[in-house]
Amino acid sequence: MKKLIVIGGPTASGKTAIAIRLAKWLGSEILSADSRQFYREMTIGTAKPSEEELQAVPHHFINSQSIQDGYSVGAFEKDALALLERLFQRLDVVIMTGGSGLYIKAVCEGLDSFPDISASTRHKVEAGEKAGGLEWLQVTLQQLDPLQFERIDRYNPARLRRAIEVCMESGKPYSAFLDHSGRRSRFFESVYLLLDWPRQELYQRIDQRVDQMIASGLEEEAQALLPYRNHPALKTVGYEEFFDFFDGKVTKTEAVDKIKQHTRNYAKRQITWFNKHGDWKRFSPNDFQSIQDFVSQRLRSV
């Protein structure tokens, strides 16, 4: 069976570098499962691969969309599976990497089926969040679906918002739509590699990356994206803090400090997700030989 090597890990863990090394070694190509790197206008703040890295091996789903267009995880699942069918006609192995756990799950296991969300429901939730912020989202979901509230990342507005929309649209708990029957059949086998750093080293890498982003012009990129600040893709670390700076709510120094803090918080949530989902084999990013040995072993298996 064809193999999809999935490289996961928190932000700043070195996924891009490992994916490129593996792709070169295997003569393969890379599929990005990073939900922010799809957008052409978001480059510095999403830590996209450099032009040199993009030219080193073929990449897919980098700069594939415009910020002016919507692109859901369901659309990504459909497009990614169609692409994999084509790639596996000439390749035995494809690499997929990214820190967006839901997008990885969509490709490897499939998504649960949820009702379409009407504009009126979406506007109702948006109004509630605007008036009451994160606390409103938390309290509302706890009332509508206590079971899902216990499971969900309570500090992730996008996840809370989505669950509330489903509850309001359907009149049923979000948790009632979750498929507990197991993974869906795929035409490939997923091999899961998780890049693992000691926490303090990871946090140092995050701080260094943010400093590099600032030096590369993150402020200017955020300024150019200000007209699209309400787009879901821009409700993310690195951009929201600068939007607050532009609004005069914080100083630039405070904005940068908050980017570092919020990125560390995001990395912690990513680690929690990876710990709960998927059959991940952990590796130090500095031990590429062990990664090669494990992949070689899995590729020999039927």
VEXZA-358392 format. One record per residue: residue number from 1; residue in three letters; chain; x, y, z of N, C-alpha, C in turn. Coordinates in steps of 0.2 Angstrom, whole numbers, always signed. Each point is the difference from the previous one (the first is absolute). Layout:
BEGIN
n  res  chain  neast  nnorth  nup  caeast  canorth  caup  ceast  cnorth  cup
NUM  Ala  A  X  Y  Z  X  Y  Z  X  Y  Z
...
//
This chain:
BEGIN
n  res  chain  neast  nnorth  nup  caeast  canorth  caup  ceast  cnorth  cup
1  Met  A  +4  -6  +0  -4  +6  +0  +4  +6  +0
2  Lys  A  -2  +5  -3  +4  +7  -1  +0  +3  +7
3  Lys  A  +5  +4  +2  +1  +2  +6  +0  +8  +0
4  Leu  A  -3  +3  +5  +0  +7  +1  +3  +1  +7
5  Ile  A  +6  +3  -1  +4  +2  +6  -2  +6  +3
6  Val  A  -3  +0  +6  -3  +6  +3  +5  +3  +5
7  Ile  A  +2  +6  -1  +5  +3  +5  -4  +5  +4
8  Gly  A  -1  -1  +6  -4  +5  +5  +5  +3  +5
9  Gly  A  -3  +5  +3  +4  +3  +6  -2  +7  +1
10  Pro  A  +1  +3  +5  -2  +7  +2  +4  +5  -5
11  Thr  A  -2  +6  +0  +3  +5  -4  +7  +1  +3
12  Ala  A  +5  +1  -5  +7  +1  +1  +4  -6  +2
13  Ser  A  -3  -6  -1  +3  -6  +1  +4  -3  -5
14  Gly  A  +0  +3  -6  +5  -2  -5  -3  -5  -5
15  Lys  A  -7  +1  -1  -3  -5  -5  +2  +1  -7
16  Thr  A  +1  +6  -2  +1  +1  -7  +7  -3  -2
17  Ala  A  +5  +1  +4  +7  -2  -1  +0  -8  +0
18  Ile  A  -4  -3  +4  +0  -7  +0  -3  -3  -6
19  Ala  A  -6  +3  -1  -4  -2  -6  +4  +1  -7
20  Ile  A  +4  +5  +0  +4  +1  -6  +6  -6  -1
21  Arg  A  +3  -1  +6  +5  -5  +0  -3  -7  -2
22  Leu  A  -6  -2  +3  -3  -6  -1  -2  +0  -8
23  Ala  A  -3  +5  -2  -2  +0  -7  +6  -1  -5
24  Lys  A  +6  +4  +1  +6  -1  -4  +2  -7  +0
25  Trp  A  +0  -3  +6  +3  -7  +1  -5  -5  -3
26  Leu  A  -6  +1  +0  -5  -5  -3  -2  +2  -7
27  Gly  A  +2  +6  -3  -2  +2  -6  -7  +1  -1
28  Ser  A  -3  +3  +6  -7  +1  +0  -2  +8  +0
29  Glu  A  -6  +1  +1  -3  +7  +0  -3  +2  +7
30  Ile  A  -1  +6  +1  -3  +2  +7  -7  +3  -1
31  Leu  A  -4  -2  +4  -7  +3  +0  -1  +4  +7
32  Ser  A  -1  +6  +0  -1  +4  +6  -7  +0  +3
33  Ala  A  +0  -2  +6  -6  +0  +4  +0  +6  +5
34  Asp  A  +2  +5  -2  +0  +6  +5  -5  +5  -3
35  Ser  A  -5  +1  +4  -6  +3  -2  +1  +8  -1
36  Arg  A  +6  +3  +1  +1  +7  -1  +5  +1  -6
37  Gln  A  +4  -6  -1  +4  +1  -6  -3  -1  -7
38  Phe  A  -6  -1  +0  -4  -1  -6  +0  +7  -3
39  Tyr  A  +0  +5  +4  -2  +7  -3  +6  +4  -2
40  Arg  A  +0  +2  -6  +5  +4  -4  +2  +6  +4
41  Glu  A  -4  +4  +3  +1  +6  +3  +3  -1  +7
42  Met  A  +0  -6  +3  +3  -1  +7  +6  -4  -1
43  Thr  A  +6  +4  +1  +6  -4  -1  +5  +0  +6
44  Ile  A  +1  +6  +2  +5  +1  +6  -3  -3  +6
45  Gly  A  -7  +2  +2  -3  -2  +6  -2  -7  +0
46  Thr  A  +1  -4  -6  -2  -7  +0  +6  -4  +0
47  Ala  A  +6  +3  +0  +6  -4  -1  +1  -5  -6
48  Lys  A  -2  +3  -5  +0  -5  -6  +7  -2  -2
49  Pro  A  +1  -5  -4  +6  -2  -2  +3  +6  -4
50  Ser  A  +7  +0  +0  +3  +6  -4  -1  -2  -8
51  Glu  A  +2  +4  -4  +0  -1  -7  +5  -6  -2
52  Glu  A  +6  +0  +4  +5  -5  -1  -3  -7  +2
53  Glu  A  -4  +0  +5  -3  -6  +3  -5  -3  -5
54  Leu  A  -4  +5  -2  -5  -2  -5  +2  -3  -7
55  Gln  A  +6  +3  -2  +3  -3  -6  +4  -6  +1
56  Ala  A  +2  -2  +7  +4  -6  +1  -4  -6  -2
57  Val  A  -7  +0  +2  -4  -6  -2  -7  +3  -2
58  Pro  A  -4  -3  -4  -7  +2  -1  -4  +0  +6
59  His  A  -4  +6  +1  -4  +1  +6  -7  +1  -3
60  His  A  -5  -2  +4  -7  +1  -2  -4  +3  +5
61  Phe  A  -5  +4  -1  -4  +4  +4  +4  +6  +4
62  Ile  A  +5  +2  -3  +3  +6  +2  -2  +6  -5
63  Asn  A  -2  +5  +3  -2  +6  -5  -6  -3  -5
64  Ser  A  -4  -4  +2  -5  -3  -4  -6  +4  +0
65  Gln  A  -1  +5  +5  -7  +3  +0  +2  +8  +2
66  Ser  A  -6  +4  -2  +1  +7  +2  -4  +1  +7
67  Ile  A  +2  +5  +4  -3  +1  +6  -7  +3  -1
68  Gln  A  -2  +2  -6  -6  +2  -2  -5  -6  -1
69  Asp  A  +2  -6  -1  -4  -6  -1  +0  -4  +7
70  Gly  A  -6  -3  +1  +0  -5  +5  +2  -6  -2
71  Tyr  A  +3  -4  +5  +3  -7  -1  -1  -4  +6
72  Ser  A  -5  -4  +0  -1  -4  +6  +4  -7  +1
73  Val  A  +0  -3  +5  +3  -6  +1  -3  -5  -4
74  Gly  A  -7  +0  -1  -3  -5  -4  +3  +1  -8
75  Ala  A  +0  +6  -2  +3  +1  -7  +7  -2  +0
76  Phe  A  +4  +1  +5  +7  -3  +0  +0  -7  +0
77  Glu  A  -4  -4  +4  +0  -7  +0  -1  -2  -8
78  Lys  A  -5  +2  -3  -2  -2  -7  +6  +1  -4
79  Asp  A  +2  +6  +0  +6  +2  -5  +6  -4  +2
80  Ala  A  +2  -1  +6  +6  -4  +2  -1  -7  -2
81  Leu  A  -6  -3  +0  -1  -7  -2  +1  -1  -7
82  Ala  A  -3  +5  -4  +1  +0  -7  +7  +0  -2
83  Leu  A  +4  +5  +3  +7  +1  -2  +4  -7  +2
84  Leu  A  -2  -3  +6  +4  -6  +2  -2  -5  -5
85  Glu  A  -6  -1  -3  -1  -5  -5  +4  +1  -6
86  Arg  A  +1  +6  -2  +5  +1  -6  +7  -1  +2
87  Leu  A  +2  +2  +6  +7  +0  +2  +2  -8  +0
88  Phe  A  -4  -4  +3  +1  -7  +1  +0  -4  -6
89  Gln  A  -2  +3  -6  +1  -3  -6  +7  -1  -2
90  Arg  A  +4  +5  +2  +7  -1  -1  +5  +0  +6
91  Leu  A  -3  +1  +6  +4  +0  +6  -2  -6  +4
92  Asp  A  +4  -3  +4  -2  -5  +5  -1  +4  +7
93  Val  A  +4  +5  +1  +0  +4  +6  -1  +7  -1
94  Val  A  -5  +3  +4  -1  +8  +0  +1  +2  +7
95  Ile  A  +3  +6  +1  +1  +3  +6  -6  +5  +2
96  Met  A  -3  +0  +5  -5  +5  +2  +3  +3  +7
97  Thr  A  +0  +7  +1  +2  +3  +6  -4  +6  +1
98  Gly  A  +0  +1  +7  -4  +6  +2  -2  +0  +8
99  Gly  A  -2  +5  +2  -1  +1  +7  -8  +0  +2
100  Ser  A  -4  +0  -6  -7  +1  +1  -3  -7  +0
101  Gly  A  -1  -3  +7  -2  -7  +1  -6  -2  -4
102  Leu  A  -5  +5  +0  -7  -2  -3  +1  -1  -7
103  Tyr  A  +4  +3  -4  +2  +0  -7  +3  -7  -1
104  Ile  A  +5  -2  +4  +3  -6  +0  -5  -6  +1
105  Lys  A  -4  +1  +5  -5  -5  +1  -5  -1  -6
106  Ala  A  -2  +6  -3  -4  -1  -6  +2  -4  -5
107  Val  A  +7  +1  -2  +3  -4  -5  +1  -7  +2
108  Cys  A  +2  -2  +6  +2  -6  +2  -6  -5  +2
109  Glu  A  -5  +4  +3  -6  -4  +3  -7  +2  -3
110  Gly  A  +0  +6  -2  -7  +2  -2  -3  +5  +5
111  Leu  A  -5  +4  -2  -3  +4  +4  -7  -3  +2
112  Asp  A  -2  +2  +6  -7  -1  +2  -5  +4  -4
113  Ser  A  -6  -2  -1  -5  +4  -4  -4  +5  +4
114  Phe  A  +0  +6  -1  -3  +5  +3  -5  +4  -4
115  Pro  A  -5  +3  +2  -5  +4  -4  +3  +6  -2
116  Asp  A  -2  +2  -6  +2  +7  -3  -2  +5  +5
117  Ile  A  +4  +5  +1  -2  +6  +4  -3  +6  -4
118  Ser  A  -5  +2  +2  -4  +5  -3  +4  +7  +2
119  Ala  A  -1  +5  -4  +2  +7  +1  -2  +3  +6
120  Ser  A  -7  -2  +2  -3  +3  +6  +3  -3  +6
121  Thr  A  +1  -6  +0  +4  -3  +6  +7  +2  +1
122  Arg  A  +3  +1  -6  +7  +2  +1  +0  +7  +2
123  His  A  -4  +5  -2  +0  +6  +2  -2  +1  +8
124  Lys  A  -5  -5  +2  -2  +0  +7  +6  -2  +4
125  Val  A  +4  -4  -2  +6  -2  +4  +5  +5  +0
126  Glu  A  +1  +3  -6  +5  +6  +0  -2  +6  +4
127  Ala  A  -7  +1  +1  -2  +6  +4  +1  -2  +7
128  Gly  A  -1  -6  +2  +1  -2  +7  +7  +0  +2
129  Glu  A  +5  -2  -4  +7  +0  +1  +2  +7  +0
130  Lys  A  -2  +4  -4  +2  +7  +0  -2  +4  +6
131  Ala  A  -6  -2  +3  -2  +3  +6  +3  -3  +6
132  Gly  A  +1  -6  +0  +3  -3  +7  +6  -4  -1
133  Gly  A  +3  +0  -6  +7  -3  +0  +1  -7  +1
134  Leu  A  +5  -2  +2  +2  -7  +1  -5  -3  +5
135  Glu  A  -1  +4  +6  -4  -3  +5  -7  -1  -2
136  Trp  A  -3  +4  -5  -7  -2  -3  +1  -6  -3
137  Leu  A  +5  -1  -4  +0  -7  -4  +1  -6  +5
138  Gln  A  +4  +1  +5  +0  -6  +5  -6  -1  +3
139  Val  A  -4  +5  +3  -6  -1  +4  -5  -3  -5
140  Thr  A  -1  +3  -6  -5  -2  -5  +1  -8  -1
141  Leu  A  +6  -2  -2  +1  -7  -2  -1  -4  +6
142  Gln  A  +2  +2  +6  -1  -4  +6  -8  -1  +1
143  Gln  A  -4  +5  -1  -7  -1  +0  -3  -4  -5
144  Leu  A  +2  +0  -6  -2  -3  -6  +2  -7  +0
145  Asp  A  +6  -2  +2  +3  -6  -1  +6  -1  +5
146  Pro  A  -3  -2  +6  +5  -1  +6  +6  -5  -2
147  Leu  A  -2  -6  -3  +4  -5  -2  +6  +3  -4
148  Gln  A  -2  +3  -6  +5  +3  -4  +5  +5  +3
149  Phe  A  -4  +4  +5  +4  +5  +4  +6  -3  +4
150  Glu  A  -1  -6  +2  +5  -3  +4  +6  -3  -4
151  Arg  A  -2  -1  -7  +5  -3  -4  +4  +6  -4
152  Ile  A  -3  +5  -1  +3  +5  -5  +5  +5  +3
153  Asp  A  +4  +2  -4  +5  +5  +2  -4  +7  +1
154  Arg  A  +0  +1  +7  -5  +6  +2  +3  +7  -2
155  Tyr  A  +6  +0  -2  +4  +6  -2  +1  +1  -7
156  Asn  A  -4  -4  -4  +1  +1  -7  -7  +2  -3
157  Pro  A  -1  +7  -1  -6  +3  -2  -3  -4  -6
158  Ala  A  +4  -1  -5  -2  -3  -6  -4  -7  +1
159  Arg  A  +3  -4  +4  -3  -7  +2  -7  +1  +4
160  Leu  A  +1  +5  +5  -6  +2  +4  -6  +2  -5
161  Arg  A  +2  +5  -4  -5  +3  -5  -3  -5  -4
162  Arg  A  +4  -5  -3  -3  -5  -4  -5  -5  +3
163  Ala  A  +2  -2  +6  -4  -4  +4  -7  +3  +2
164  Ile  A  +0  +7  +2  -6  +3  +1  -4  +1  -6
165  Glu  A  +3  +1  -6  -4  +1  -6  -4  -6  -2
166  Val  A  +4  -6  +1  -4  -6  -1  -5  -2  +5
167  Cys  A  +1  +2  +6  -6  -1  +5  -6  +4  -2
168  Met  A  +2  +7  -1  -6  +4  -2  -4  -2  -6
169  Glu  A  +4  -1  -5  -3  -2  -7  -4  -6  +1
170  Ser  A  +2  -5  +3  -3  -7  +0  -5  -1  +6
171  Gly  A  +1  +4  +5  -4  -1  +6  +2  -7  +4
172  Lys  A  +6  -2  -2  +3  -6  +3  +7  +1  +3
173  Pro  A  +3  -3  +5  +6  +1  +2  +6  -2  -6
174  Tyr  A  +5  +4  +0  +5  -1  -5  +3  -7  +1
175  Ser  A  +0  -3  +6  +3  -6  +1  -4  -6  -3
176  Ala  A  -6  +2  -1  -5  -5  -3  +2  -2  -7
177  Phe  A  +4  +5  -3  +2  -1  -7  +7  -4  -1
178  Leu  A  +3  -1  +5  +7  -3  +0  -1  -7  -2
179  Asp  A  +4  -2  -5  +0  -7  -2  +5  -4  +5
180  His  A  -3  -5  +4  +4  -4  +4  +1  -7  -3
181  Ser  A  -2  -1  -6  +1  -7  -3  +7  -1  -2
182  Gly  A  +5  +4  +0  +6  -1  -2  +3  +4  -6
183  Arg  A  +6  -1  -2  +2  +3  -6  -3  -2  -7
184  Arg  A  +0  +4  -4  -3  -1  -7  +6  -4  -4
185  Ser  A  -2  -4  -5  +4  -3  -4  +4  +5  -5
186  Arg  A  +6  -1  +0  +4  +4  -5  +4  -5  -5
187  Phe  A  +2  +3  -5  +4  -4  -5  +7  +1  +1
188  Phe  A  +2  +2  +6  +7  +0  +2  +1  -1  +7
189  Glu  A  +6  -2  +3  +1  -1  +7  +4  +7  +2
190  Ser  A  -3  +2  +6  +4  +6  +3  +5  -2  +5
191  Val  A  +6  +3  +0  +5  -2  +4  +1  +7  +4
192  Tyr  A  -1  +0  +7  +0  +6  +3  +7  +1  +4
193  Leu  A  +3  +6  -1  +7  +2  +3  -2  +7  +4
194  Leu  A  +2  +0  +6  -1  +6  +4  +6  +3  +2
195  Leu  A  +2  +6  -1  +6  +3  +2  -1  +3  +7
196  Asp  A  +5  -2  +4  -1  +1  +7  +6  +4  +3
197  Trp  A  -1  +5  +3  +5  +4  +3  -1  +1  +8
198  Pro  A  +5  +0  +4  -1  +2  +7  -3  +7  +0
199  Arg  A  -5  +1  +4  -4  +6  +0  +4  +7  +0
200  Gln  A  +5  +0  +4  +4  +7  +0  +3  +1  -6
201  Glu  A  +3  -5  -3  +3  +1  -7  -5  +2  -5
202  Leu  A  -5  -3  +0  -6  +2  -5  -1  +7  +1
203  Tyr  A  -1  +2  +6  -2  +7  +2  +5  +5  -3
204  Gln  A  +7  -2  +1  +5  +4  -2  +0  +1  -8
205  Arg  A  -2  -6  -3  +0  +0  -8  -6  +5  -2
206  Ile  A  -6  +0  +4  -5  +4  -2  +2  +7  +1
207  Asp  A  +3  +2  +5  +2  +7  +1  +5  +2  -5
208  Gln  A  +4  -4  -2  +5  +2  -6  -4  +0  -6
209  Arg  A  -5  -4  -1  -3  +1  -7  -4  +6  +0
210  Val  A  -3  +2  +6  -4  +6  +0  +4  +6  -2
211  Asp  A  +6  +0  +3  +5  +6  -1  +2  +0  -7
212  Gln  A  +1  -6  -3  +1  +0  -8  -5  +2  -4
213  Met  A  -7  -1  +2  -5  +2  -3  -1  +8  +0
214  Ile  A  +1  +3  +6  +0  +7  +1  +6  +3  -5
215  Ala  A  +6  -3  +0  +5  +3  -4  -2  -1  -7
216  Ser  A  -4  -5  -2  -1  -1  -7  -6  +4  -3
217  Gly  A  -3  +4  +5  -6  +4  -2  -7  -2  +1
218  Leu  A  -1  -3  +6  -6  -3  +2  -5  +6  +1
219  Glu  A  +2  +6  +3  -4  +5  +1  -3  +3  -7
220  Glu  A  +4  +1  -5  -2  +2  -6  -5  -5  -3
221  Glu  A  +2  -6  +0  -5  -5  -2  -7  +0  +3
222  Ala  A  +0  +1  +6  -6  +1  +4  -4  +6  -2
223  Gln  A  +4  +5  -1  -3  +7  -2  -4  -1  -7
224  Ala  A  +3  -4  -4  -2  -1  -7  -7  -4  +0
225  Leu  A  +0  -4  +5  -6  -5  +1  -5  +3  +5
226  Leu  A  +1  +6  +2  -5  +3  +4  -7  +0  -3
227  Pro  A  -1  +2  -6  -7  +0  -3  -4  -7  +1
228  Tyr  A  +4  -5  +1  -3  -7  +0  +0  -3  +7
229  Arg  A  +1  +4  +5  +1  -2  +7  -6  -4  +3
230  Asn  A  -6  +0  -3  -5  -4  +2  +0  -7  -3
231  His  A  +4  -1  -5  +0  -7  -3  +3  -5  +5
232  Pro  A  -4  -6  +0  +2  -5  +5  +8  -1  +1
233  Ala  A  +3  +0  -6  +7  -2  -1  +4  +5  +4
234  Leu  A  -2  +6  +1  +4  +5  +3  -2  +1  +7
235  Lys  A  -4  -4  +3  -1  +0  +7  +5  -5  +3
236  Thr  A  +6  +2  -1  +5  -5  +2  +6  +4  +3
237  Val  A  +5  -4  +4  +5  +3  +3  +5  +4  -5
238  Gly  A  +2  +5  +2  +5  +4  -5  -3  +6  -3
239  Tyr  A  -7  -1  -2  -3  +5  -3  -5  +4  +4
240  Glu  A  -4  -4  +5  -4  +4  +4  +3  +4  +5
241  Glu  A  +6  -2  +2  +4  +5  +5  +2  +6  -4
242  Phe  A  +2  +0  -6  +2  +6  -4  -7  +4  -1
243  Phe  A  -5  -3  -1  -6  +4  -1  -2  +4  +6
244  Asp  A  +1  -3  +6  -1  +3  +6  +5  +6  +1
245  Phe  A  +6  -1  -3  +5  +6  +0  -2  +5  -4
246  Phe  A  -3  -1  -6  -2  +5  -5  -6  +3  +3
247  Asp  A  -4  -3  +4  -6  +3  +3  +2  +4  +6
248  Gly  A  +6  +0  +2  +3  +4  +6  -2  -3  +7
249  Lys  A  -2  -7  +0  -1  -3  +6  +6  -2  +4
250  Val  A  +5  -2  -4  +7  -2  +3  +5  +4  -3
251  Thr  A  +6  +0  +3  +6  +3  -3  +3  -6  -5
252  Lys  A  +5  +2  -4  +3  -5  -5  +4  -5  +4
253  Thr  A  +3  +2  +6  +4  -5  +4  -5  -5  +3
254  Glu  A  -6  +3  +3  -5  -4  +3  -3  -5  -6
255  Ala  A  +0  +2  -6  -3  -4  -5  +5  -6  -1
256  Val  A  +6  +2  -1  +5  -6  -1  +1  -5  +6
257  Asp  A  -1  +3  +6  +0  -5  +6  -6  -4  +0
258  Lys  A  -5  +3  -2  -7  -4  -1  +1  -6  -5
259  Ile  A  +3  +2  -6  +1  -5  -5  +4  -6  +2
260  Lys  A  +5  +2  +4  +4  -6  +3  -4  -4  +5
261  Gln  A  -3  +3  +4  -4  -3  +5  -6  -4  -3
262  His  A  -3  +3  -4  -6  -4  -4  +2  -6  -4
263  Thr  A  +6  +1  -3  +3  -5  -4  +2  -6  +4
264  Arg  A  +3  +1  +6  +1  -5  +5  -6  -3  +2
265  Asn  A  -5  +4  +2  -7  -3  +2  -2  -5  -6
266  Tyr  A  +0  +3  -6  -2  -4  -6  +4  -7  -1
267  Ala  A  +6  +0  +1  +4  -6  +0  -2  -5  +5
268  Lys  A  -1  +3  +6  -3  -5  +6  -6  -3  -2
269  Arg  A  -5  +4  -4  -6  -3  -2  +1  -6  -5
270  Gln  A  +5  +2  -5  +1  -5  -5  +3  -6  +3
271  Ile  A  +4  +0  +5  +3  -6  +3  -5  -4  +3
272  Thr  A  -5  +4  +3  -5  -4  +4  -5  -4  -6
273  Trp  A  -1  +4  -5  -4  -4  -6  +4  -6  -2
274  Phe  A  +6  +1  -2  +4  -6  -2  +1  -6  +5
275  Asn  A  +0  +2  +6  +0  -5  +5  -7  -4  +0
276  Lys  A  -5  +3  -2  -7  -3  +1  -2  -4  -7
277  His  A  +3  +2  -5  -2  -2  -7  +6  -3  -4
278  Gly  A  -2  -6  -3  +5  -3  -4  +5  -4  +3
279  Asp  A  +3  -5  -4  +5  -5  +3  +7  +3  -2
280  Trp  A  +2  +5  +4  +6  +3  -2  +7  -3  +3
281  Lys  A  +5  +0  -4  +6  -3  +3  +5  +7  +1
282  Arg  A  +2  +1  +6  +4  +6  +2  +7  -1  -2
283  Phe  A  +3  +6  -3  +7  +0  -2  +2  +7  +2
284  Ser  A  +7  +0  +2  +3  +7  +0  +2  +2  -7
285  Pro  A  -2  +6  -1  +2  +3  -7  +8  +0  -1
286  Asn  A  +4  -1  +5  +7  +0  -1  +2  -7  -2
287  Asp  A  -4  -5  +1  +2  -7  -2  -3  -3  -6
288  Phe  A  +2  +3  -6  -3  -2  -6  +2  -7  -2
289  Gln  A  +5  -3  +3  +2  -7  -2  -6  -5  +3
290  Ser  A  -2  +2  +6  -6  -4  +3  -6  +0  -4
291  Ile  A  -1  +6  -3  -6  +2  -4  +0  -5  -6
292  Gln  A  +6  +1  -3  +1  -4  -6  -1  -8  +1
293  Asp  A  +3  -2  +5  +0  -7  +2  -8  -2  +1
294  Phe  A  -3  +4  +4  -7  -2  +1  -4  +0  -7
295  Val  A  +1  +5  -4  -4  +1  -6  +2  -6  -5
296  Ser  A  +6  -2  +0  +3  -6  -4  -4  -6  +2
297  Gln  A  -1  -1  +7  -3  -6  +3  -7  +0  -2
298  Arg  A  -4  +6  +0  -7  +0  -2  -1  -1  -7
299  Leu  A  +5  +2  -4  -1  +0  -7  +1  -8  -3
300  Arg  A  +3  -3  +4  +1  -8  -1  -6  -4  +2
301  Ser  A  -4  +3  +4  -6  -4  +3  -5  +1  -6
302  Val  A  -4  -6  +0  -6  +0  -5  -6  +4  +3
//
